[in-house]
């Protein structure tokens, strides 16, 4: 495990009250964003009822989608690793998504034991509608913020998420 990094010499250490405020806000944000009521609201706006677990899989599959690669697919084990869950959970959810016509499941041509998932055009449409509805929800929340504040928030949250991702990668490699 990598050693805990303290503040650099050119930085002021964060005070405990600041860190406590950030911790509290992140905890509250995480709870609120996971609430079924919010998910249901965004799905209603999108005109779809896909559950959170299904949308997580569509999100991973859509990240692989590119106009020049309409047949891009992921192994179930890779989707599971990306989401940090076990492969049987992805398999069960993928079976449901397949019944809804949102994904196709195919045998891997390189390994007949493995299954690959591919987003269907309907799956891409449903996912895109959800993303647009979520985008509109966020735009509405931030509509009263000055443009400079929105830009600064976008910059800082992107930096924060990047730092979290780097730290988690370091932990995975330890």
N, C-alpha and C positions, 0 to 999 in steps of 0.2 A: 504494500500500500504506500502511495507517495506520502511524503511528509506534509503536514499541514503548512501551507504557505501563509506567512504573516504579511503585513503591509510592507511595501517597498519603502526604502529610505526617503524617497521623494513624496510619499503619500502620508496623509494623516490617518492614524488608525480610526476606524469607525467606533463611535461611542456606543456603549451598551444600549442606551435608549433608542438610538437610530436603528440598530440591529433588531431590537425587540419590536419596533414599529414595523419594520420590513417583514419580520417573521409573522407577525399578527396579520398584516395585510395579505401576505401570500397564502396563509392558512385560510383566511376568509375567501380569497379569490378562488382557491382550489375547490373549496366546498361549494361555492356558488356556481362555478362553471360546470360542476358535475351534477348539479341538481336536475332531476328529470323534468321538472317544470320548465326550465330554460330550454332544454333539448326539445321538449314537446312544442314549445312556442316557436322555435326556429324551424322545426319540421313542419309545423302548420303553415308558417309563412312560405316554406319551400314547396308545400303541397305534397309532402311525403311523410311516411311514418317509420322510416328505418331507425332501428335502435342504435344506441351509442356504440355498442360492440361491433355492429355491422358497419357503421360509418367509419370506425377506426380501420377496419380492413379495407374498405373502399378508398380511404385516404392513402394507405400504403400502396395499393394497386394503382391509383391515379398518379402517384408520384413517379411511377415507372412509365406512365403513358406519354407518348410523344407522337406528334403527327406523322413522323416518318417511320414509326414502329407501332402500327395499330395492333399487332399481335403480341406485344410485350407481356410477359407473365412472370410471376414469382413462384418459387417453391413454397409450399405451406410452411416448411421449417424456417425459411427466410422471413416470411411474414410474421411468424411467431416471435422470432428473434427481434425483429424490428419493433414489435409491440411489447416485448418483455413478458410474453405469456407462453403457455405450453402449446405444442402443436395440436394435441387433441381438441383443445378449445377452439383453435382456428378452424380445424376440420369441421367441427359441429356447426360453427357459425357460417362457414363457407357452404355447407350443405343447404342451410336455410337461405342464404343469399342466392344460391343457384336455383332453388325452387321459385324465388321471386324474379328470376331472370336478370339478376344484377351481375353475376359472375359466371364464368365457365370454369369447370374443373377438368383438367386433362392429365393424362399420364405424361411424365417427363420422358422425352425421347432419349435422354442420356442415361436415365435410371428408372426402369419400369416400376420400381418400388415407390418412387416419389410422385407426388401430385403437384401440379402447377395450377395457379389461379390466374385468370385473366378477366379484366373488367369488360363487360359487354357494353354495347353502345347505350343501352338503357341504364346500366350501372353508372356509366360516365355522366349521363344526363341527370340522374338522381343526385349524384355527388355534386355536380356543378350547381344544381338548384339549391342544395343545402349550403354550399360555400357562398353563393350569392345572397341567400337569406341571412347568413351569419354576418357577412360583410355589411349588409344594410343595417342589421341590428347594432353592430359596432359603430357605424357611421352615425346612427341616431344618438347613441350614447355620448359620442364625442362632438356632436354638432355645436354645442355651446362653448367648446374649448377654443381658445385662440389658435390660429394655424401654427404659430411657433410652438405652443405647448404640445399640440398633436405631433409635430415633427420631432420635438425633443423626447416625448414619450416613446415614439416609435424607435428612435435611435437607442435610447436607454434600455428598453425592453429587449430589443434585438441583441444588444451587447450582453445583457444579463443571461438570456437564453443561450447565447453562444458560449459564455463562460460555464454555465451549467453543463452543456453538452461536452465541452472539453474536459471538465472535471470527471464526468461520468465515463468518458472514454479512457481517461487515465486510470480510473478505478477498475474498469474492465480489463485493462492490460496489466494490472498489478498482479 
